[in-house]
């Protein structure tokens, strides 16, 4: 499906053990703190590599989706998380993939392609940073580049309730509801353009994915993608 004779990806044994503990632990904590609503689980592919693209309001989306996704996700995260006390322990235990925002990183690209080439699903937040409020921000073209290189389908996912004050509300027994809305798979056509036109198409692909995520969210969460429009990309889109 992807590339022949490319390196594959494996999770070290200690991290596999940590995941066996962390995923059910976080599921239990989220159930304790919140009513959980998950819609569209039938849209998750039964096998094969794919990209899970989410909106990114706070630090709670990644643990929420990693905990409740039916299979283990390989998760990308901004490199500054590795410097934050508490969070850095969790991402190291889980074996997250560091992303240096705004930089081209060939090692990262190779690792991401290896993940997908190994048949594993990959979690990415295309906005690249937390918005700290429900409204979506314009996403970086990184996911468009990954889609072009990997030719993997994308599963858009809209997450509701993971605001910055989520934990505070939960600890005060307000039990804020968390929702995960899983959309239908998107297949993007192969990019034929070159140069600047190719870069523009990568951004258009990124924006198209974000629009699909926005469709799964209430209006107040859609931000810049509330009334976004793009030319047709073709393919199964």
C-alpha positions in Angstrom: 0.0 0.0 0.0 2.8 2.4 0.9 6.4 1.7 -0.1 8.3 -1.5 -0.6 11.7 -2.0 1.1 11.1 0.9 3.5 12.1 0.7 7.2 9.3 -0.5 9.5 8.5 0.8 13.0 8.4 -1.0 16.3 7.6 0.1 19.9 10.3 -0.9 22.5 9.2 -3.6 24.9 9.1 -1.4 28.0 6.8 1.1 26.2 4.5 -1.8 25.1 4.2 -2.8 28.7 3.6 0.9 29.7 0.8 1.1 27.1 -0.9 -2.0 28.6 -1.1 -0.1 31.9 -1.7 3.5 30.7 -4.6 3.0 28.2 -7.0 1.3 30.7 -5.8 3.6 33.5 -6.8 6.7 31.5 -10.0 5.1 30.3 -10.9 4.5 34.0 -10.0 8.1 35.0 -12.0 9.6 32.1 -15.0 7.5 33.0 -14.6 8.6 36.6 -14.5 12.3 35.7 -16.9 12.4 32.8 -19.8 10.9 30.8 -18.1 9.6 27.6 -19.9 9.7 24.3 -18.3 8.1 21.2 -20.0 8.2 17.8 -19.0 6.7 14.4 -16.8 3.9 15.7 -18.0 1.9 12.7 -15.9 4.3 10.5 -12.7 3.0 12.0 -10.9 0.6 9.5 -10.6 -2.9 10.7 -7.0 -3.1 9.6 -4.2 -1.4 7.7 -2.5 1.9 8.2 -4.4 5.2 8.4 -4.0 8.7 9.8 -6.3 9.9 12.6 -6.6 13.7 12.4 -8.1 15.7 15.4 -8.9 19.2 16.5 -6.6 20.4 19.3 -7.9 22.6 22.1 -5.9 21.5 25.1 -3.6 18.8 26.4 -6.5 16.4 27.0 -7.3 15.3 23.4 -4.4 13.0 22.9 -4.8 11.0 26.1 -8.6 10.9 25.5 -8.4 9.5 22.0 -5.4 7.2 22.8 -7.3 5.7 25.7 -10.5 5.0 23.9 -9.4 4.1 20.3 -9.9 0.4 19.7 -6.3 -0.2 18.8 -3.0 1.5 19.8 -2.3 4.7 18.1 1.2 6.1 17.4 0.9 9.7 18.5 2.8 12.8 17.3 3.3 15.6 19.7 5.0 19.0 19.9 8.6 18.7 21.2 8.0 21.1 24.0 5.8 18.5 25.7 9.0 16.6 26.4 10.2 19.5 28.6 7.0 19.8 30.7 7.1 18.1 34.1 4.5 15.3 34.3 3.6 15.4 30.6 7.1 14.5 29.6 7.0 11.3 31.7 3.7 10.2 30.1 4.9 10.8 26.5 8.1 9.0 27.2 6.3 6.1 28.7 3.9 5.9 25.8 6.7 6.4 23.3 5.3 9.4 21.5 6.8 10.9 18.4 8.4 14.4 18.8 7.6 17.1 16.3 9.6 20.3 16.1 7.1 22.9 14.9 8.0 25.0 11.8 11.0 22.8 10.9 11.5 20.3 8.2 12.8 17.1 9.9 13.8 14.3 7.6 14.2 11.9 10.5 10.7 12.6 11.6 9.3 12.1 8.1 11.1 8.8 7.8 9.7 7.7 11.2 6.2 8.7 10.4 6.3 6.9 7.0 7.8 3.8 8.8 4.8 3.9 11.3 2.4 3.8 8.4 4.5 1.3 6.4 4.3 -1.0 9.4 0.5 -1.0 9.2 0.0 1.1 12.3 -2.4 4.0 12.6 -1.0 7.5 13.3 -2.5 10.2 15.4 -1.9 13.8 14.4 -3.3 17.3 15.3 -2.8 19.3 12.1 -3.2 22.6 13.9 0.3 21.9 15.4 -0.5 23.7 18.7 -3.3 24.0 21.2 -5.9 26.7 20.5 -6.7 27.0 24.3 -10.3 27.7 23.1 -12.8 25.7 21.1 -12.4 27.6 17.8 -10.1 25.8 15.3 -7.0 27.5 14.0 -5.6 27.4 10.4 -3.6 24.1 10.2 -0.1 23.7 9.0 0.4 21.8 5.7 2.4 19.0 7.4 -0.4 16.5 7.3 -0.8 17.3 3.6 2.8 16.4 3.1 2.4 13.1 5.1 -0.7 12.2 3.1 1.1 12.8 -0.2 4.1 10.7 0.8 2.2 7.9 2.6 -1.0 7.8 0.4 -2.8 6.6 3.5 -6.5 7.3 4.2 -7.4 9.8 6.8 -10.0 9.4 9.6 -11.3 12.9 10.7 -12.2 13.0 14.4 -13.9 15.9 16.2 -13.4 16.1 20.0 -15.7 18.1 22.2 -15.3 19.0 25.9 -11.5 18.9 26.3 -11.2 22.6 27.2 -8.4 24.0 29.3 -10.6 24.0 32.4 -11.6 20.3 31.9 -9.6 18.9 34.8 -10.6 21.7 37.2 -14.3 21.1 36.4 -13.9 17.4 36.8 -12.2 17.7 40.2 -15.0 19.9 41.3 -17.4 17.0 40.5 -19.1 18.9 37.6 -18.5 15.8 35.4 -18.1 17.6 32.0 -19.1 15.4 29.1 -16.4 14.3 26.6 -17.4 13.5 23.1 -15.5 11.8 20.2 -17.1 12.1 16.8 -15.4 9.8 14.2 -16.0 10.6 10.6 -15.8 8.5 7.4 -12.5 7.7 5.8 -11.1 10.2 3.4 -8.9 9.2 0.4 -6.9 12.0 -1.2 -5.9 11.7 -4.8 -2.2 11.7 -5.8 -0.7 15.1 -6.2 0.5 15.6 -9.8 1.7 19.3 -9.5 5.3 20.5 -8.8 7.0 23.4 -7.1 4.8 26.1 -5.7 1.6 24.6 -7.0 2.4 21.4 -5.2 2.9 23.3 -1.9 -0.4 25.0 -2.4 -2.1 21.7 -3.0 -0.6 20.3 0.3 -2.2 23.2 2.2 -5.5 22.6 0.4 -5.4 19.0 1.4 -4.7 20.0 5.0 -7.6 22.5 4.9 -9.9 19.9 3.4 -9.1 17.5 6.2 -9.8 20.3 8.8 -13.1 21.1 7.1 -14.1 17.4 7.5 -13.2 17.6 11.2 -15.1 20.9 11.5 -18.2 19.2 10.1 -18.1 16.8 13.1 -18.1 19.7 15.6 -20.6 22.2 16.9 -20.4 25.8 15.4 -18.5 27.2 18.3 -15.7 24.7 17.8 -15.1 25.3 14.0 -13.2 28.6 14.2 -11.6 29.5 10.9 -13.1 26.5 9.2 -16.7 27.5 10.0 -17.2 28.9 6.5 -14.2 27.7 4.6 -14.3 26.8 0.9 -11.9 25.1 -1.4 -11.7 24.0 -5.0 -12.5 20.3 -5.6 -9.6 18.0 -5.0 -11.1 15.0 -6.8 -10.8 11.4 -5.4 -12.9 10.0 -2.7 -13.4 13.3 -0.9 
